Structure formats: C-alpha cells, structure tokens
Amino acid sequence: MKVIKFGGTSVGSAQRMKNMVDIVVREGKVMVVLSAMSGTTNSLISITDKLKNNLDEEALSCIGELEKKYTATVDELLPSSDSRAKGLVVVDEIMGKLRGYAGTNIKVKQEKEIVAFGEKLSTRLVNLYMRERGLDVILLDAAEFMRIKEDGEPDTEYIKKHITDKLDSNPSHMIYLTQGFICRNHIGEIDNLQRGGSDYTASLIGSAINADEIQIWTDIDGMHNNDPRFVEGTAPVHELHFEEAAELAYFGAKILHPTCVQPAKSANIPVRLLNTMQPDAPGTVIYNTKPDHKIKAIAAKDNITAIKIKSSRMLLAYGFLRKVFEIFEKHHTAIDMITTSEVGVSVTIDNEDNIDPIINELSQYGAVTVDRDMVIICVVGDLEWQNRGFEAKVVDALRNVPVRMISYGGSNYNISLLVKKEDKIRSLQLLSEHLF
C-alpha cells in the first residue's frame, strides 16, 4: 500500500479535488492523507484570534465568509442532489460548532479544536465525492490513531498499533482516507502536529504500516536545485539521499519539512515529491541512494543571527564550549551553524526570543558581537571530504561575496555559508552558474 498526501493547494477548489481523486484512482490500494483547503487554516486562526479578543461579531462575519466558500465548493463538487444535501449538512454542522465558540473563554484546548476543522471539512467532502463516483473508500478519523506524547513528539508505538488495528478491521477497501495535521495529545485532547503538519502525518503513517512508498503531492514538480523565485532555469532534482533532503528541507527548501524525512528514513521507505498540476512529471524521489559524487542543490535560510564570543581565556580552556552550549540550551534556542578558533566561537540562531539573556550570560566568558539580517546558504550533495575540489568550487563561486562563516565537515552532504541578507540572491545565482 502507498501513502499519498495532498497539500492545501491540491484540494484548494472543487476542480482540484476532482483532479486529486483522478490521481488517487490510478495508484491502486492507498492511504490518502489530506490537508485543509488552501486558506482555510489561516481563516480558522484569524477566527480564533478574534474570539480570544472578544471580537465575536468580527469572528462571526469571518465564519459566514468561510461558510459561503464551502457552500460554493459543495455545489461545484457534488453532482447529485442527494450528495449535495449531505455536503451541506457537513458544512452546516462544522460552521455551527464554530459559531458555538462565540462568547466562550477560548483556551489552548479550544484553539486546537478550531484549527482542526479544516482537515475535517476537506476529508468529509472528498469522501462524499469519492462515494458519488462509486469508489471503494472508507474515512478514518486521524484522532483515533494519531497521538503525541507529553513532550510533543509522536507516540510511534501507539500510532502503529492503532492504525494497524483500523486497517485489520477494514481490510477490503481500496482507498483509506484520513486527515493530516490532526492528532490527540497524551491526555486525549485534540491537538496538532505542529512541525510539518500533514507531511508528518503521511510519513508517520507510512512508517507505521511499512508502506511501499510515501507520496507528497503539492503544486511544485519536486525539489528544485535552487530557489526558482530568485534564480532562472532551475530544475527538479530527480534523486536525493534522505540526508540530502533533510539538509535542504532544514535550510530553506519549503516543499518538505525536515521532520517528515526521519520516519521514512528510519523505515527505509522512499518518499516521492510530485506536482498535482503536472501529475505525469517524475518529481523527486528520496531514498537511501548510493553516493553519486555530485552537487545536487542549493537552499537558503533567512532571518539568521550570528553571535561571536571572543575570549583569550578560551585558549586550551577545558569545558568552554560546554558552558556556551548550556546557555543556549537553558534558553531553548537551537544553533544552526558553529565555527571555532583558539580564541573564539561563532554560532548562528534563527530565533531571537531569548537573545538578550543569552548575550548577558555569554558576556561573562568574553566579548560578544551580534550580526543580524544574515542568511545561511546551504549547498547539498555528495560532499565527502575525499571528493576533491567540491568545496573549492563552492568557495570560488562566492569569491566576490563577503562570507561571515563557513561550516564544512560536520556532514557528508552539506557546506553552509553565512552571508548578508543583501547578498542572498547574488549568492544563489553565482552558485548556480558555477556548480550546475
């Protein structure tokens, strides 16, 4: 069985839902994971914010607009009067629940419940459409088998047991349809998979059922070798190693969240990135491919802050780096890059929420300088150190660009360079010209 996930743009209208079902039909026995219709989650977050701020009339107005959108979708999606009536009941039921939150004290629990309505709408309407077409489909409630632990991480043993039980109880269907993003927490409340959302759901399910393949369908024909918004002539990368895909996802390739790679990698299940607008395009396949001695792709991560701690006391000082890292750990701030010398250490972060206390504590160990509005440029491929000349090509491409930091050797798949925000586009273009 394959696990097939469709993002918000892939179910963004009635016609796209129909096109999506055409894709599903050709894949045989499948588990289909759906996101909310594009724009819906943002609308639900906006409604939640208004309710939290006691702006009930504004919230109710937004709910009315959302209801109009879904009513129009039902009219276009469902051909028979019977299925349309059922679709309108679904919309009316969920909009009624939304309106029921007006005048109540909205807490985190209620926020999670409200945001989950988008996936419930898309799956219930698509289920009706599939049944109208005579397809052998069953709708499974993700909240009955997706669960996170107290630390927010997926409860993989629970997921495996409960999704397996669901499939064993319903063995004969061709299409199993469920929601992405939605789960329950360790005390049984509705919650959300924050990182990677529906992609993460698909990868966790794929790993749990030992799927033949996990497909992620979006509006892009695979992971490109550079950012097409800034560089002309980019092309999809047809094959990536799991580690290469994780590096690209973490450092800016938005098509896939880095957390989504790990469950598939652990289970050795190929992940294929495909385009619903061009369903016959080959896309990108991610698996444990053998090294091919090539540079594959370039990505960029914005809003980076570099912090340098310079101290003559660091010279041969035992425990210095441990003390530095403990400060970032204490303030729950992850480090992206690190470079060291005998008299200093430089790190980068992408979250400044706790930067003031971090700087204050670092200052006891030396002089601290901060560079903001920086960008990490990540070059990914088969970059084992024995592959001579690759790092030289990367550095030579940026010989006229000031580079604040370079990280090489921490991974066999990545060279990272830190540049100023204003040099980002030029750096991406220069690297494409020299490397591809």
N, C-alpha and C positions, 0 to 999 in steps of 0.2 A: 504493500500500500504506500502511496505517496502522500505527503502532507503539503497542501497548497495554500499559501496565504496571499490574500489580496488586500492591498492598501486602500486608503480612503479615496484616492483618485480613481482607482479601478472600480469602485462602486459608487462613484460620485454623482451618477444620474441614472435614470431608469434604463437608458440605452446602454450605458456602460455595465450595468448589472446584467443585462441580456447578453452582452458580449462576453462578460466574465463566465456566465453559465455555459456558453458555447465552448470556451476553453476547458472548463471542468469536464464536460461530457466526453471529450476526446482523450482524457487521461486515465479512464478506467476506474478502478476502485480507489477512492481518495477520501482523505480527511481535509475538509475545506475550512480555513480559518479566515474570518472576515473582520476588517476594521469598520469603524463607523463611516458613513458617507462624509466625504471631504467637507470641512467647515462645521460639521455638527459638534465635535468635541469642543472647538473654540466657542461655539454658541452656548453650549452647556456650562462651560467655565464662566462665561460672561453672566449667564443667568444666576449661577451660584454666587458670584461676587455681588451682584445686585441684591440678592436675597440676604446675604450676610450683612449688607449695609442698610437693610430695611428699606430698600428701594423696590417695594413689591409691585407697584404699578408699572415701573420700567421692566421688571422681570417678567411680569405677565404679558406685556407687549411683545417682548422677545420670544416668549413661548408661543404666542399667537403667530408670529412670523415663521417660527420653526414648524409649527403645525401646517401652515399653508404650503411650505416646501414639501413636506412629506405627503400631504394630501394630493398634491400635483404629481408626485412620484408614483403614488399608488394608482392614480388614474392612467398614467402612461405605462406602468409596468405590468399591471394585471389585466388581462384581456376580457375575462368573463365577469358578469355582474356579481356572481357568487364570490369569486376570489377577491374582487374589488371591495365587496362588503366586508369580507374578513380582514382585508388590509386596513380598511378604515377603522375597524374595531381595534386593531393593534395600535394604530396611531392615536386614537381617542383614549385608549387605556393608558398609554405611557404619558401623553400630554396631561391627562387627568392626574396622574401621580406627580408630575412636575408641578402642576398648579397647587397640589396639596401641600407643598413645602412653603408656600407663601404664608407669612405670619408666624412661622415657627423659628425656633432657635437653631440655626444651621451650625453644626459642628463638623469636624473632620469626617466622621462616620457618614453623615448625610451628603457631604461633598463627594465622597467616593461613590455613593449610590447614584447620585445625579449624573456624574460623568459616565457611568456605565450604561446609561440609557441609549447612547449612540450605537453601540455594538448590538444591543438587544433589538433595536429597530431594524438595523440592516439585515441581521440574520433571520428575523421573523418574516420580513417582507420577501427576502430572497427564497426562503423556504416555501412560501406560498407560490412564488413564481415557478420554482422547480417542480412543485407538485402539479401546477397547472399544465406544465409541459409533459407530465407523465413520468417524471424521473423518480428513481427509487432512492429517496432521500429521507434521512432522519435528523432532526435537530437536537443536538446535545447541549445542555446548559454548562458552560465552562465553569460556573461557580460550584458545580458538583464534583469536579475533579482537579481544578487548578487551585493550589494553595501555597501561600508563602509562610515562612517560619517567623518567629518573633524578631529576628534580625533583618527581616525583609527579603531574605534570599528564598528561592523556590524550594519547596519541600519535595524533592525529586522522588523519594520513595513513596510518598502519599500520591503524587501525581501518577506515577507508573501503575500503582495498584488500582486506583480508581478509574483511570482511563481504560485500563485493560479489562476491568470488570464491566464497564459500559459496553465495550466492543464485544466481549464474550456474551453479554445479554442480548445483543442485537447484531448477530453475526452475518446476516444475509444481505445487508444493504450495500448499494454501490457507492452512495455518497453520504458521508457523515459531515454535518455542518455544525460549526460552533463559533463562539465569539473569541476574538483576540482581546488582549489587554485586561480582561476581567478575571478576577480570582477571589478567593477568600483569604483572610488573614488567620493567624493561629488561634484566634478566639471566635472564628466563624463569621465575622462581619465581611460584607462585600468590600473588596479592596481592588487595587490596580497594580499591574506590573509596570512600574514607573519607567524602567530603563529598557527601551526597545519595544515596549508595548506588544503589539500583535506579532511582530517578528519573533520576539522572545517566546511568545506562546507557541508559535509554529515549531520553533527549534526544540523547545522542551517536550512538546507532544511527539515530534519526530524521534527524539532520543528515547522517550518512554516506550514507544511501540516498535522501535527498531525499524523505522520506515526505510523504504528503498531510496527515497530522495526527498529533500525539502525544497520546495519552490517558493520563491518570494517574488510576487508579481507587483510591479509598480508602473510608473509612467516613464521609466528610463530603461534603455536597452542594455542593461548590465552595468558593471562598474567601469568607468572610463579611466584612461591612462593619465588624465589631467582634468582640471575643472573646466567644463565647456562654457561656463559663464564668462571666463576670462581668457581662455586660450582657444584659438581656432584650430579646427582639424583634429580634435580629439577622437579617440576610437575606443570601443569596448575592449576590455582585456578578456580574452576567451577563457583563460585558465588561471586560477590563483591557488596557492597553498593556503591552508587555514590561517597560518601565521601572517602571511602577506595580507590577507583580507582583514584580519583583526587589526593590524597596524594601520591600514588605510581607513578603516572604519573609525578607529580611535582618533586619528589625526585629521578628520575632516570630511571623509567621503560619506555623505549623508544618506546614501541609498541603503546602508545597513548599519545597525547599531552594534558596537563591538561585543556586547554581552551575548548577542544572538549567535555568535560563532562558536562559543565554548561548548554548549550541549551537543551540537552536531559534531564538533571535532572529537569530543570525548567518545562518542558512539561511532565515529568514523562514517558518518552519513553525508553524502555530497549535498551541497547547497547550491541551487541554481537561481540566479537573478535574471528575471525576464520582464518583458515590456508588454502590458496588455494592449497598447496601441499598435504594437508590431509583434503579434503573437508568434510569428514564424522566425523572428530573429533569434540567433543562437544564444545571445546574452552572455553571462559569465557563470562558469561552474567553479565552485570552491571545494577542494578536497585535498587529501594528502598526496598531492602530486610530487613527483621527483624533481629535484633541482634542475633547472634548465639554463643556468648561467646567463640570465637576462635581467635587466632592469625593467620592471613591469609598469609602474605607475607613480604618480606624484599627487600628494594631497596637501592641504593647508589647514591649520587650526588657528583661528583668530582669538583675539582678546586674551593674549598671554602676557603675564607679568614676570619679569626676570628679577631675581633677588641675588645679590652677591654679598657674601660675608668674607671680608678680608682681615686676616689677623696673623701677625708674625708668631703668635703663640701656637698657631696650628702646626708649625714645623715639628714633625715627628710626634705630635701630641696624640697619645693614646685616648680613644673614646670621643674625639672631637666630632666626627661625623655622626656618631650615635646621638650625641646631645642635640645636634642640629635637626636630625630627623625626628627626634622625640618631640621637638617643639611643633613641627608640622602635624605630627600625629595627634598631639594634645588638642590642637585646634581643628581637627578633622579636615585638613587641607591636603589634597593629593598633589604629588610632584610629578610633572611630565618629563622634564629633562634634568640631567645633572652633569656638571663637569667639575673637576677638581684640579688643584695645583698644590704646591707645598705651602703656599701662604693664603689660600682661599678656596672657596667653593661657590659655584653659581648654580642656582636651581630655577626652574620655571613652574608657575602655577596658573590655573585658569579660573580660580575662584578667589576673589579678594575680600570675601565676607569677614574674615578674621585677620586681615593683613596688619592692622595696627598692633594688636597684641603680639603677633608673630615677630614683627620688626623690633618691638620693645624687648622681647626676650632674646632675640638673636644679637642685639646690640651689646649684651654682656660678654659676647665672645669676640667682638671685633667691629670694624666699621662696616655698616650696611648701606648698600646703594640699591635703588629700585629703578627699573626701566619698564615703563608701561607702554601699552599700544604696540605690542610685539606680535609676531606671527611665527608659528613653527611650520617650516616647510619639510615635509616628510617624503623621502624617496625610497620606494619599496621594490624589492626584487630578491633574487638570489645573491645575497651580499656577504657570503662567507669570505673571511679575510684572505683565503687562498686565491680568490678570483681577482687576479691582479688588474689594477687600473680603474676599477669602477669608482672608488672613492675619489680618485684623481679627476675623473670626468665630471663628477658632481661639483667638486670644488672649483674646477676650471670654468665651468659654466657660469658660476657666480663671482668670477674674478673682479668684476666691476661693481659688485653689490657689497656693502658693509655687512658682515656677518658677526653677530654678537656671541653666538655659541655654536659649537658643532658636537654632536653626540654620535659616535660610531663604535661598534664592537659590542654594545650591550645586547644586540640581537643579530641574528644571521640574515635578517630580512629588511633592515631599516637603517638609513642615515638621516638624521634630523638636523636641521639648521635653523637658527633663530635670526630673523631679520625684522627690520622696522615695518610697521603697517604700510607705509607708503611705498615700500619696495616689494610688497607681496606679488602684485600682478606681474611686474617685470621679472621677478624671480621665477614664477611659474612658466612664463613664456620662454625665458632663456633656457631653463632646464629642458623643456620640450624640444627646443631647437637643437640642443646638444646631445640629448640622450635618445631621441627617437628618430 
